[in-house]
């Protein structure tokens, strides 16, 4: 079972964790500024790890799942100040299977987060999210 640095574990079939993104200098909270994880006092958190695991599991391409083909996808995207994934920011950084990368890219916009905060104010932050598909 995969355990994230935030202390939650998901079902063995799917694992999700938040990791630090590229560095961005920090000044003060602004609507258009995108912060790095290292520059926020409160990182974004999945609103529900159970719901996220279910949504991701449902995105597992049936042909790969039936053949027992799993793998990992690393996505990078921006979570906005409302806790929503900015669809235009989603990119696949790495994927062991192209089909898994495409599935993860489509499904990540359905995930809800509690937004990151700087000085108590919700801000936009760049997130790196590994998703593991296990048959």
N, C-alpha and C positions, 0 to 999 in steps of 0.2 A: 504494500500500500504506500502511496506517495504522501508525504506530509510536507506541507508548505512552511515557509519561515514565519507565517502568521499563526501557526499552531492549529490549523484545522486539517483534518484528513478527509478525503473523499472515498467513495466506494472504490473497490479495487479495479473496476472496469474502466474508470476514467479518473484522471488526476489533474488538478488545476492548481497553479501556484503563481503568485505575483513576485516578480524579481525587479531589481533596479534597472532603469533604462539609462540612456546616455545622459551625460552630465549637462546641465543647463545652469547658468548662473542665476542666483536668486536675488531679487531686490525687494519688492513688495507685491502683494496679491493684485493681479490685474486680470481682467476678463479674457484678454487675448493671449496672455503669456502662457506658455506650456512649461511646467516645472519638471524637473527630474525627481525620481523617487527620493534621492538623497537630500533634496532641498525642501521637502515637506515635513511638517511635524507629525501629521497623521496621514498615513498612506491610504489609498483607496482600498476598500474591502468589498468582497462579493456580498451582495445583500443577502443571498442564501446559497451556501455551498451545495446544499441538497438539490435545489432547483437548477443550479449551474451544472451539476453532474448529470442530472436527467436530460437537460437540453443538449449537452454535449454528447451524451450517449446516443440520443435520438439522431444526432447528425452523423454518426458512424456509417460510412458507406456500406450498404448491405452486402455488396459483392466481396469487399475486403473482409468484412466481419465473418461471412459464411466460409471464406477460405482460411480463416484464422490469421489473417494478416493485420498486425497492429503496427503501431509506430508513434513517433512523437512529432509534434508541430510546435514551432516557436513563433508566436505572433508578437507584433509590436503595434501599439495603437494609443490614442489619446482618450482618457476618460475625462469628460467635461465636468464642470462645477455642479452639474445636476446628477452626476453619477452615470451618465449615458456614454456609450462608446461612440466616438465620432466616426461614422462609416467611411468618410474620405481618408481617414488616417490609418486604416487597417492594412497591414502588410505582413506577408509571410516571410519571416527571416530565414527559417529552415524547416524542412519537412522530410521525413524519411520516405513518404509516399506522396506524390503530387495530389492524388485524390483526397488524402487526409488533409493536406494543406488547404485545398479548395473548400472542403467541408467546414473546417475550423474557421476559415475566413468569413464564410457566410453566417455561421452561427454566433460568432463573438458579439455581433451587434445586438443580439437578443439578451445578453447578460446585463444585469443591473448591479451597480456598485453603490456603496456609500462613498461619496466623493472624498478626495484628498483635501487636507486643510493646511493652510499657512496662517499662523496667528488667529486660528479659529474661523477663518474665512474659507469657504469651499473654493478650490482652484482646479484648473486643468493640469493634468499630469500625464507624462508619457509612461506607459506600462509595457513590460515584456511579460508575456504569459505563455508558459509551456503547457501544452495539452497532450496528454498521453492517452492513446486509444489502445486498450488491451482486449483481445478477443476472449 
